Amino acid sequence: LYTIKFESSFMARVQLRKKALGIFYDVEILANPSSIKSVNNGLDDMLQMVETVIYSAFQKMNCFKFHLIAEAKFKKSVESEEITTGFHTFMTTCFETSEISEIIKNCKEKILESFDSFEAKGSGWIFQNWDKTLMKIAKFQPT
């Protein structure tokens, strides 16, 4: 387990797990809630940290897959009830560093699409802050 601190409002904890099927990394990108003012700004900061982690992964692996779960806290406006819900991306395969910008763009679109769908249900939940992002990375051997 090691920690990466960033100059923005996030830090990442990385844990390496070796299993019979291969090498896996669990990455937890933690937010500082007081420094995140909006959905888009917080998501952009978070994805910038994901991008840094992806570049680091390329230093250890030639090809890998990853999946993101961006967790956000919501609160009811009248009640003191609070929930944390996760917004998932698709499993994504990384072959070259030249693909990273497009991959990050696609991750953002998928998270925002899920976020908008959650808010559109009219549940009365109000976004408070991004809590953390969980990133699962696995080495991939194309055939």
Stockholm file with secondary structure:
# STOCKHOLM 1.0

chainA/1-143         LYTIKFESSFMARVQLRKKALGIFYDVEILANPSSIKSVNNGLDDMLQMVETVIYSAFQKMNCFKFHLIAEAKFKKSVESEEITTGFHTFMTTCFETSEISEIIKNCKEKILESFDSFEAKGSGWIFQNWDKTLMKIAKFQPT
#=GR chainA/1-143 SS CEEEECSSSEEEEEEEEEETTEEEEEEEEEECGGGCCSHHHHHHHHHHHHHHHHHHHHHHCSSEEEEEEEEEEEEESSSCCEEEEEEECCCEEECCGGGHHHHHHHHHHHHHHHHHHHHHTCCCEEEEEEEEEEEEEEECCCC
#=GC SS_cons         CEEEECSSSEEEEEEEEEETTEEEEEEEEEECGGGCCSHHHHHHHHHHHHHHHHHHHHHHCSSEEEEEEEEEEEEESSSCCEEEEEEECCCEEECCGGGHHHHHHHHHHHHHHHHHHHHHTCCCEEEEEEEEEEEEEEECCCC
//
